[in-house]
Amino acid sequence: MFSAEVECEPPNNVLSKFEGAMKWRNESYSLDNDKVLLRGCVLRNTDWCFGLVLFAGRDTKLMMNGGKAKFKRTRIDELTNVLIIGVSNQSVNQYVEFRQQGPYKQK
C-alpha cells in the first residue's frame, strides 16, 4: 500500500504553475509543472508509472480555467422564438378583444 503526505497550493486556474511537495518514507519530493499531467493528457512510451490525483471534478485546473459556456442559438431557433412570441401576442389580443365584447348573444 502506498501512503504519502502531499502539501500543495489550493485549487486554482493557473495552468502554467504548480507548486507542492510529497513526503514519502521520510523523504520529500518536489511536485512542480514538470511532474504534473493535466486532465485529458496521455502518457506515452513508458511501461509503467505511479500516479496521484490531487484535484478532481470542478477543482481541476482545466475546469476552473474554462469559464462559463455561452449557449449558442441557430437562426432557426431565433426565428422560432420570434414566431412563437408573435402568435402568443396575437392570441392574447384576440382573447382580450373577445372579452371586451361581452357574452355571446343567443337568438
C-alpha positions, -999 to +999 in steps of 0.1 A: +000+000+000+012+035-009+010+061+019+023+096+014+015+131+025+011+159-001+013+196+006+004+218-023-013+250-034-051+251-033-071+246-065-067+275-089-070+282-126-033+290-134-022+263-159+014+273-161+023+269-124+020+242-098+040+240-065+039+213-039+058+186-021+052+149-014+066+133+018+071+096+015+092+073+037+108+103+055+119+119+022+105+149+004+099+150-033+090+182-051+059+185-072+060+211-100+048+216-135+073+191-149+057+163-128+020+172-134-003+158-161-035+179-166-068+163-172-071+147-206-033+143-211-019+110-224+014+094-211+032+075-238+064+055-244+066+042-208+060+007-194+046+018-160+042+049-138+028+059-104+000+084-104-017+105-078-049+125-082-046+158-064-078+176-075-108+161-092-142+173-106-147+211-105-114+216-087-092+207-117-072+235-133-089+230-167-124+231-152-116+263-132-099+279-163-129+272-186-153+299-176-190+297-184-200+283-218-222+306-239-254+290-251-253+291-289-285+295-309-291+290-346-310+314-368-339+289-369-341+289-331-342+327-331-369+328-358-390+302-340-388+322-308-400+354-326-428+335-343-440+319-310-440+353-293-459+368-323-485+341-323-489+343-285-494+381-287-520+377-314-538+351-294-538+373-263-550+403-283-579+383-298-589+370-263-589+405-248-610+418-277-634+389-273-637+395-236-644+432-241-673+424-265-692+407-237-710+373-236-725+356-267-759+368-277-782+339-283-811+342-307 
